[in-house]
Amino acid sequence: MSHRTLEIVLTEPPYEGWTATMRADGISARIFIELSSDSVERQMKALAKLVIKHDFKDSDDAPTEDILDAPMDALAALISKWRTEVTALPPR
C-alpha cells in the first residue's frame, strides 16, 4: 500500500515559500504519541520522522540537511500547518 504525502508550503514571512514533503498517513502510534507529548525535544524528533524532503534553511540562510537545524519558529509553523492539512484529508 502506498502512503499519501502532503506538500506543506509555509506562507508567513520570513519563511514564506519554504516547503516540506511530509507523510500524511501510515504513521505509527509512537509518532502521534511523541507529537502530543509535553516535551519539545520529543515533538521535534517525531516531526523529523514525518519529513521526507524539505528546502528549509538555517539562521544563516544556508540550506539545512537536517530539518531540525532550521529555526524553531519555522518548525512550529510547519507542524501546525501539517496538522491542519492532514486533518482535512478525505478518508481513503
N, CA, C and O atoms as a Tinker XYZ file with bonds, in Angstrom:
   368  protein
     1  N      0.841000   -1.175000    0.000000    73     2
     2  CA     0.000000    0.000000    0.000000    64     1     3
     3  C      0.890000    1.243000    0.000000    63     2     4     5
     4  O      1.816000    1.352000    0.804000    81     3
     5  N      0.609000    2.156000   -0.884000    73     3     6
     6  CA     1.389000    3.395000   -0.895000    64     5     7
     7  C      0.780000    4.380000    0.095000    63     6     8     9
     8  O     -0.428000    4.386000    0.333000    81     7
     9  N      1.626000    5.189000    0.650000    73     7    10
    10  CA     1.190000    6.161000    1.641000    64     9    11
    11  C      1.106000    7.535000    1.005000    63    10    12    13
    12  O      1.898000    7.885000    0.131000    81    11
    13  N      0.135000    8.301000    1.458000    73    11    14
    14  CA    -0.046000    9.658000    0.947000    64    13    15
    15  C      0.975000   10.597000    1.595000    63    14    16    17
    16  O      1.446000   10.378000    2.712000    81    15
    17  N      1.285000   11.621000    0.861000    73    15    18
    18  CA     2.147000   12.677000    1.378000    64    17    19
    19  C      1.450000   14.014000    1.158000    63    18    20    21
    20  O      0.515000   14.133000    0.366000    81    19
    21  N      1.932000   14.998000    1.875000    73    19    22
    22  CA     1.451000   16.368000    1.716000    64    21    23
    23  C      2.631000   17.260000    1.395000    63    22    24    25
    24  O      3.721000   17.089000    1.942000    81    23
    25  N      2.412000   18.203000    0.514000    73    23    26
    26  CA     3.410000   19.231000    0.232000    64    25    27
    27  C      2.988000   20.450000    1.056000    63    26    28    29
    28  O      2.032000   21.144000    0.711000    81    27
    29  N      3.707000   20.695000    2.134000    73    27    30
    30  CA     3.380000   21.794000    3.034000    64    29    31
    31  C      4.205000   23.010000    2.622000    63    30    32    33
    32  O      5.431000   22.939000    2.532000    81    31
    33  N      3.526000   24.116000    2.373000    73    31    34
    34  CA     4.192000   25.359000    1.981000    64    33    35
    35  C      3.907000   26.399000    3.051000    63    34    36    37
    36  O      2.749000   26.710000    3.329000    81    35
    37  N      4.965000   26.938000    3.653000    73    35    38
    38  CA     4.778000   27.991000    4.639000    64    37    39
    39  C      4.430000   29.291000    3.921000    63    38    40    41
    40  O      4.970000   29.582000    2.854000    81    39
    41  N      3.539000   30.059000    4.505000    73    39    42
    42  CA     3.045000   31.267000    3.837000    64    41    43
    43  C      3.354000   32.553000    4.588000    63    42    44    45
    44  O      3.116000   33.642000    4.067000    81    43
    45  N      3.877000   32.445000    5.798000    73    43    46
    46  CA     4.144000   33.632000    6.607000    64    45    47
    47  C      5.619000   34.021000    6.536000    63    46    48    49
    48  O      6.497000   33.166000    6.651000    81    47
    49  N      5.891000   35.321000    6.344000    73    47    50
    50  CA     7.288000   35.783000    6.383000    64    49    51
    51  C      7.877000   35.533000    7.770000    63    50    52    53
    52  O      7.129000   35.581000    8.747000    81    51
    53  N      9.115000   35.282000    7.900000    73    51    54
    54  CA    10.156000   35.301000    6.882000    64    53    55
    55  C     10.377000   33.946000    6.203000    63    54    56    57
    56  O     11.368000   33.757000    5.498000    81    55
    57  N      9.458000   33.013000    6.416000    73    55    58
    58  CA     9.636000   31.660000    5.880000    64    57    59
    59  C      8.715000   31.387000    4.690000    63    58    60    61
    60  O      8.542000   30.237000    4.284000    81    59
    61  N      8.141000   32.421000    4.147000    73    59    62
    62  CA     7.217000   32.295000    3.035000    64    61    63
    63  C      7.864000   31.541000    1.872000    63    62    64    65
    64  O      8.951000   31.888000    1.409000    81    63
    65  N      7.161000   30.496000    1.414000    73    63    66
    66  CA     7.639000   29.710000    0.287000    64    65    67
    67  C      8.476000   28.496000    0.666000    63    66    68    69
    68  O      8.755000   27.656000   -0.189000    81    67
    69  N      8.880000   28.383000    1.919000    73    67    70
    70  CA     9.623000   27.186000    2.334000    64    69    71
    71  C      8.670000   26.002000    2.245000    63    70    72    73
    72  O      7.503000   26.108000    2.623000    81    71
    73  N      9.169000   24.873000    1.744000    73    71    74
    74  CA     8.311000   23.706000    1.549000    64    73    75
    75  C      8.906000   22.457000    2.181000    63    74    76    77
    76  O     10.118000   22.316000    2.336000    81    75
    77  N      8.000000   21.563000    2.534000    73    75    78
    78  CA     8.408000   20.260000    3.045000    64    77    79
    79  C      7.400000   19.227000    2.557000    63    78    80    81
    80  O      6.192000   19.459000    2.614000    81    79
    81  N      7.887000   18.105000    2.085000    73    79    82
    82  CA     7.037000   16.974000    1.756000    64    81    83
    83  C      6.991000   16.096000    3.000000    63    82    84    85
    84  O      8.021000   15.662000    3.515000    81    83
    85  N      5.764000   15.846000    3.470000    73    83    86
    86  CA     5.605000   15.124000    4.731000    64    85    87
    87  C      4.649000   13.957000    4.581000    63    86    88    89
    88  O      3.736000   13.982000    3.756000    81    87
    89  N      4.870000   12.947000    5.385000    73    87    90
    90  CA     3.974000   11.796000    5.404000    64    89    91
    91  C      2.602000   12.239000    5.905000    63    90    92    93
    92  O      2.507000   13.047000    6.829000    81    91
    93  N      1.549000   11.714000    5.300000    73    91    94
    94  CA     0.194000   12.071000    5.692000    64    93    95
    95  C     -0.578000   10.898000    6.295000    63    94    96    97
    96  O     -1.571000   11.108000    6.991000    81    95
    97  N     -0.140000    9.686000    6.038000    73    95    98
    98  CA    -0.778000    8.517000    6.642000    64    97    99
    99  C      0.261000    7.408000    6.778000    63    98   100   101
   100  O      1.415000    7.560000    6.377000    81    99
   101  N     -0.174000    6.299000    7.349000    73    99   102
   102  CA     0.777000    5.219000    7.611000    64   101   103
   103  C      1.745000    5.586000    8.727000    63   102   104   105
   104  O      2.862000    5.071000    8.788000    81   103
   105  N      1.314000    6.471000    9.599000    73   103   106
   106  CA     2.168000    6.990000   10.672000    64   105   107
   107  C      1.920000    6.157000   11.925000    63   106   108   109
   108  O      0.776000    5.884000   12.288000    81   107
   109  N      2.993000    5.765000   12.571000    73   107   110
   110  CA     2.864000    4.901000   13.746000    64   109   111
   111  C      2.248000    5.637000   14.935000    63   110   112   113
   112  O      2.314000    6.862000   15.035000    81   111
   113  N      1.658000    4.865000   15.815000    73   111   114
   114  CA     1.097000    5.432000   17.046000    64   113   115
   115  C      2.189000    6.117000   17.860000    63   114   116   117
   116  O      1.936000    7.132000   18.509000    81   115
   117  N      3.398000    5.569000   17.828000    73   115   118
   118  CA     4.509000    6.154000   18.581000    64   117   119
   119  C      4.765000    7.608000   18.154000    63   118   120   121
   120  O      5.004000    8.473000   18.997000    81   119
   121  N      4.714000    7.867000   16.846000    73   119   122
   122  CA     4.943000    9.239000   16.369000    64   121   123
   123  C      3.820000   10.154000   16.856000    63   122   124   125
   124  O      4.088000   11.273000   17.293000    81   123
   125  N      2.575000    9.700000   16.790000    73   123   126
   126  CA     1.472000   10.524000   17.289000    64   125   127
   127  C      1.604000   10.792000   18.782000    63   126   128   129
   128  O      1.321000   11.899000   19.240000    81   127
   129  N      2.027000    9.802000   19.534000    73   127   130
   130  CA     2.230000    9.989000   20.979000    64   129   131
   131  C      3.319000   11.028000   21.221000    63   130   132   133
   132  O      3.169000   11.902000   22.075000    81   131
   133  N      4.410000   10.934000   20.474000    73   131   134
   134  CA     5.509000   11.886000   20.629000    64   133   135
   135  C      5.068000   13.302000   20.246000    63   134   136   137
   136  O      5.437000   14.264000   20.920000    81   135
   137  N      4.291000   13.439000   19.184000    73   135   138
   138  CA     3.803000   14.757000   18.774000    64   137   139
   139  C      2.899000   15.379000   19.836000    63   138   140   141
   140  O      2.831000   16.602000   19.954000    81   139
   141  N      2.207000   14.544000   20.607000    73   139   142
   142  CA     1.294000   15.027000   21.640000    64   141   143
   143  C      1.957000   15.198000   22.999000    63   142   144   145
   144  O      1.312000   15.651000   23.944000    81   143
   145  N      3.211000   14.851000   23.112000    73   143   146
   146  CA     3.895000   14.930000   24.403000    64   145   147
   147  C      4.134000   16.387000   24.797000    63   146   148   149
   148  O      4.010000   17.295000   23.974000    81   147
   149  N      4.471000   16.590000   26.046000    73   147   150
   150  CA     4.808000   17.925000   26.552000    64   149   151
   151  C      6.274000   18.261000   26.325000    63   150   152   153
   152  O      6.717000   19.357000   26.666000    81   151
   153  N      7.021000   17.341000   25.761000    73   151   154
   154  CA     8.451000   17.530000   25.542000    64   153   155
   155  C      8.707000   18.048000   24.125000    63   154   156   157
   156  O      8.414000   17.366000   23.143000    81   155
   157  N      9.252000   19.250000   24.031000    73   155   158
   158  CA     9.572000   19.822000   22.716000    64   157   159
   159  C     10.584000   18.934000   21.994000    63   158   160   161
   160  O     10.494000   18.750000   20.780000    81   159
   161  N     11.537000   18.389000   22.728000    73   159   162
   162  CA    12.539000   17.516000   22.121000    64   161   163
   163  C     11.875000   16.309000   21.465000    63   162   164   165
   164  O     12.207000   15.960000   20.332000    81   163
   165  N     10.955000   15.680000   22.155000    73   163   166
   166  CA    10.257000   14.516000   21.599000    64   165   167
   167  C      9.395000   14.917000   20.407000    63   166   168   169
   168  O      9.336000   14.190000   19.416000    81   167
   169  N      8.726000   16.061000   20.492000    73   167   170
   170  CA     7.900000   16.542000   19.386000    64   169   171
   171  C      8.744000   16.780000   18.137000    63   170   172   173
   172  O      8.344000   16.406000   17.034000    81   171
   173  N      9.906000   17.401000   18.308000    73   171   174
   174  CA    10.750000   17.712000   17.154000    64   173   175
   175  C     11.344000   16.448000   16.536000    63   174   176   177
   176  O     11.462000   16.361000   15.314000    81   175
   177  N     11.717000   15.476000   17.350000    73   175   178
   178  CA    12.218000   14.211000   16.809000    64   177   179
   179  C     11.128000   13.500000   16.022000    63   178   180   181
   180  O     11.409000   12.886000   14.993000    81   179
   181  N      9.890000   13.577000   16.493000    73   179   182
   182  CA     8.767000   12.983000   15.763000    64   181   183
   183  C      8.526000   13.727000   14.454000    63   182   184   185
   184  O      8.278000   13.108000   13.419000    81   183
   185  N      8.600000   15.048000   14.502000    73   183   186
   186  CA     8.446000   15.855000   13.292000    64   185   187
   187  C      9.469000   15.440000   12.235000    63   186   188   189
   188  O      9.133000   15.291000   11.060000    81   187
   189  N     10.706000   15.258000   12.657000    73   187   190
   190  CA    11.767000   14.881000   11.719000    64   189   191
   191  C     11.456000   13.560000   11.020000    63   190   192   193
   192  O     11.868000   13.353000    9.879000    81   191
   193  N     10.734000   12.666000   11.692000    73   191   194
   194  CA    10.379000   11.384000   11.084000    64   193   195
   195  C      9.264000   11.518000   10.056000    63   194   196   197
   196  O      9.077000   10.629000    9.225000    81   195
   197  N      8.528000   12.616000   10.105000    73   195   198
   198  CA     7.448000   12.846000    9.150000    64   197   199
   199  C      7.933000   13.504000    7.862000    63   198   200   201
   200  O      7.308000   13.355000    6.812000    81   199
   201  N      9.050000   14.232000    7.941000    73   199   202
   202  CA     9.545000   14.992000    6.794000    64   201   203
   203  C     10.314000   14.076000    5.847000    63   202   204   205
   204  O     11.265000   13.408000    6.255000    81   203
   205  N      9.904000   14.050000    4.598000    73   203   206
   206  CA    10.565000   13.243000    3.577000    64   205   207
   207  C     11.639000   14.063000    2.869000    63   206   208   209
   208  O     12.753000   13.587000    2.647000    81   207
   209  N     11.290000   15.303000    2.518000    73   207   210
   210  CA    12.266000   16.225000    1.927000    64   209   211
   211  C     11.815000   17.645000    2.253000    63   210   212   213
   212  O     10.652000   17.888000    2.575000    81   211
   213  N     12.762000   18.575000    2.160000    73   211   214
   214  CA    12.459000   19.963000    2.509000    64   213   215
   215  C     13.487000   20.892000    1.880000    63   214   216   217
   216  O     14.537000   20.464000    1.402000    81   215
   217  N     13.147000   22.185000    1.898000    73   215   218
   218  CA    14.107000   23.199000    1.440000    64   217   219
   219  C     14.341000   24.262000    2.519000    63   218   220   221
   220  O     14.601000   25.424000    2.206000    81   219
   221  N     14.248000   23.859000    3.783000    73   219   222
   222  CA    14.411000   24.783000    4.898000    64   221   223
   223  C     15.870000   25.223000    5.020000    63   222   224   225
   224  O     16.787000   24.549000    4.551000    81   223
   225  N     16.052000   26.366000    5.661000    73   223   226
   226  CA    17.382000   26.950000    5.826000    64   225   227
   227  C     17.677000   27.183000    7.303000    63   226   228   229
   228  O     16.770000   27.200000    8.136000    81   227
   229  N     18.955000   27.360000    7.614000    73   227   230
   230  CA    19.331000   27.654000    8.994000    64   229   231
   231  C     19.272000   29.161000    9.244000    63   230   232   233
   232  O     18.847000   29.918000    8.372000    81   231
   233  N     19.690000   29.590000   10.412000    73   231   234
   234  CA    19.611000   31.011000   10.773000    64   233   235
   235  C     20.562000   31.878000    9.952000    63   234   236   237
   236  O     20.432000   33.103000    9.954000    81   235
   237  N     21.513000   31.267000    9.254000    73   235   238
   238  CA    22.418000   31.997000    8.364000    64   237   239
   239  C     21.949000   31.953000    6.912000    63   238   240   241
   240  O     22.681000   32.362000    6.011000    81   239
   241  N     20.740000   31.462000    6.684000    73   239   242
   242  CA    20.131000   31.354000    5.361000    64   241   243
   243  C     20.807000   30.317000    4.458000    63   242   244   245
   244  O     20.709000   30.390000    3.233000    81   243
   245  N     21.488000   29.358000    5.074000    73   243   246
   246  CA    22.101000   28.262000    4.322000    64   245   247
   247  C     21.170000   27.048000    4.374000    63   246   248   249
   248  O     20.544000   26.795000    5.403000    81   247
   249  N     21.072000   26.295000    3.274000    73   247   250
   250  CA    20.222000   25.096000    3.275000    64   249   251
   251  C     20.630000   24.129000    4.386000    63   250   252   253
   252  O     21.815000   23.947000    4.665000    81   251
   253  N     19.634000   23.518000    5.011000    73   251   254
   254  CA    19.911000   22.537000    6.060000    64   253   255
   255  C     19.687000   21.137000    5.522000    63   254   256   257
   256  O     18.724000   20.883000    4.798000    81   255
   257  N     20.566000   20.250000    5.874000    73   255   258
   258  CA    20.353000   18.852000    5.526000    64   257   259
   259  C     19.343000   18.239000    6.490000    63   258   260   261
   260  O     18.450000   17.495000    6.085000    81   259
   261  N     19.497000   18.562000    7.766000    73   259   262
   262  CA    18.614000   18.045000    8.814000    64   261   263
   263  C     17.558000   19.109000    9.111000    63   262   264   265
   264  O     17.900000   20.246000    9.436000    81   263
   265  N     16.296000   18.755000    9.005000    73   263   266
   266  CA    15.211000   19.701000    9.258000    64   265   267
   267  C     15.323000   20.331000   10.640000    63   266   268   269
   268  O     14.894000   21.469000   10.832000    81   267
   269  N     15.893000   19.612000   11.607000    73   267   270
   270  CA    15.992000   20.125000   12.969000    64   269   271
   271  C     17.028000   21.238000   13.109000    63   270   272   273
   272  O     17.157000   21.822000   14.184000    81   271
   273  N     17.761000   21.539000   12.051000    73   271   274
   274  CA    18.692000   22.669000   12.066000    64   273   275
   275  C     18.023000   23.966000   11.607000    63   274   276   277
   276  O     18.657000   25.022000   11.609000    81   275
   277  N     16.767000   23.895000   11.220000    73   275   278
   278  CA    16.011000   25.082000   10.803000    64   277   279
   279  C     15.538000   25.836000   12.049000    63   278   280   281
   280  O     15.507000   25.268000   13.141000    81   279
   281  N     15.171000   27.107000   11.894000    73   279   282
   282  CA    14.685000   27.887000   13.038000    64   281   283
   283  C     13.442000   27.255000   13.674000    63   282   284   285
   284  O     12.568000   26.734000   12.982000    81   283
   285  N     13.388000   27.314000   14.984000    73   283   286
   286  CA    12.300000   26.683000   15.737000    64   285   287
   287  C     10.930000   27.230000   15.333000    63   286   288   289
   288  O      9.971000   26.464000   15.241000    81   287
   289  N     10.820000   28.532000   15.091000    73   287   290
   290  CA     9.510000   29.064000   14.727000    64   289   291
   291  C      9.060000   28.566000   13.352000    63   290   292   293
   292  O      7.859000   28.442000   13.112000    81   291
   293  N      9.988000   28.284000   12.458000    73   291   294
   294  CA     9.632000   27.693000   11.167000    64   293   295
   295  C      9.120000   26.265000   11.365000    63   294   296   297
   296  O      8.172000   25.841000   10.705000    81   295
   297  N      9.752000   25.531000   12.273000    73   295   298
   298  CA     9.317000   24.159000   12.549000    64   297   299
   299  C      7.948000   24.147000   13.214000    63   298   300   301
   300  O      7.122000   23.283000   12.920000    81   299
   301  N      7.701000   25.098000   14.108000    73   299   302
   302  CA     6.392000   25.194000   14.757000    64   301   303
   303  C      5.308000   25.493000   13.717000    63   302   304   305
   304  O      4.223000   24.915000   13.768000    81   303
   305  N      5.599000   26.387000   12.785000    73   303   306
   306  CA     4.644000   26.692000   11.718000    64   305   307
   307  C      4.411000   25.464000   10.849000    63   306   308   309
   308  O      3.283000   25.206000   10.426000    81   307
   309  N      5.464000   24.709000   10.582000    73   307   310
   310  CA     5.359000   23.508000    9.753000    64   309   311
   311  C      4.449000   22.476000   10.401000    63   310   312   313
   312  O      3.545000   21.957000    9.746000    81   311
   313  N      4.668000   22.172000   11.661000    73   311   314
   314  CA     3.860000   21.140000   12.319000    64   313   315
   315  C      2.422000   21.598000   12.460000    63   314   316   317
   316  O      1.506000   20.782000   12.358000    81   315
   317  N      2.203000   22.871000   12.690000    73   315   318
   318  CA     0.837000   23.394000   12.791000    64   317   319
   319  C      0.096000   23.251000   11.466000    63   318   320   321
   320  O     -1.050000   22.805000   11.426000    81   319
   321  N      0.762000   23.631000   10.393000    73   319   322
   322  CA     0.133000   23.547000    9.073000    64   321   323
   323  C     -0.078000   22.085000    8.672000    63   322   324   325
   324  O     -1.100000   21.755000    8.071000    81   323
   325  N      0.867000   21.212000    8.995000    73   323   326
   326  CA     0.716000   19.783000    8.700000    64   325   327
   327  C     -0.513000   19.230000    9.421000    63   326   328   329
   328  O     -1.316000   18.518000    8.817000    81   327
   329  N     -0.666000   19.552000   10.707000    73   327   330
   330  CA    -1.826000   19.054000   11.470000    64   329   331
   331  C     -3.126000   19.495000   10.816000    63   330   332   333
   332  O     -4.054000   18.698000   10.680000    81   331
   333  N     -3.200000   20.745000   10.415000    73   331   334
   334  CA    -4.406000   21.266000    9.776000    64   333   335
   335  C     -4.686000   20.528000    8.469000    63   334   336   337
   336  O     -5.819000   20.120000    8.213000    81   335
   337  N     -3.666000   20.361000    7.654000    73   335   338
   338  CA    -3.864000   19.740000    6.340000    64   337   339
   339  C     -4.118000   18.242000    6.427000    63   338   340   341
   340  O     -4.909000   17.708000    5.650000    81   339
   341  N     -3.467000   17.559000    7.353000    73   339   342
   342  CA    -3.679000   16.110000    7.459000    64   341   343
   343  C     -5.087000   15.832000    7.998000    63   342   344   345
   344  O     -5.713000   14.843000    7.618000    81   343
   345  N     -5.575000   16.687000    8.867000    73   343   346
   346  CA    -6.930000   16.532000    9.396000    64   345   347
   347  C     -7.974000   16.745000    8.307000    63   346   348   349
   348  O     -9.039000   16.128000    8.343000    81   347
   349  N     -7.684000   17.599000    7.353000    73   347   350
   350  CA    -8.632000   17.918000    6.279000    64   349   351
   351  C     -8.654000   16.874000    5.155000    63   350   352   353
   352  O     -9.524000   16.930000    4.286000    81   351
   353  N     -7.722000   15.936000    5.160000    73   351   354
   354  CA    -7.684000   14.935000    4.092000    64   353   355
   355  C     -8.933000   14.053000    4.129000    63   354   356   357
   356  O     -9.410000   13.684000    5.203000    81   355
   357  N     -9.455000   13.721000    2.952000    73   355   358
   358  CA   -10.584000   12.797000    2.924000    64   357   359
   359  C    -10.103000   11.386000    3.281000    63   358   360   361
   360  O     -8.949000   11.044000    3.023000    81   359
   361  N    -10.965000   10.579000    3.865000    73   359   362
   362  CA   -10.552000    9.208000    4.163000    64   361   363
   363  C    -10.292000    8.445000    2.875000    63   362   364   365
   364  O    -10.819000    8.779000    1.814000    81   363
   365  N     -9.491000    7.441000    2.989000    73   363   366
   366  CA    -9.206000    6.600000    1.813000    64   365   367
   367  C    -10.315000    5.619000    1.584000    63   366   368
   368  O    -10.254000    4.828000    0.643000    81   367
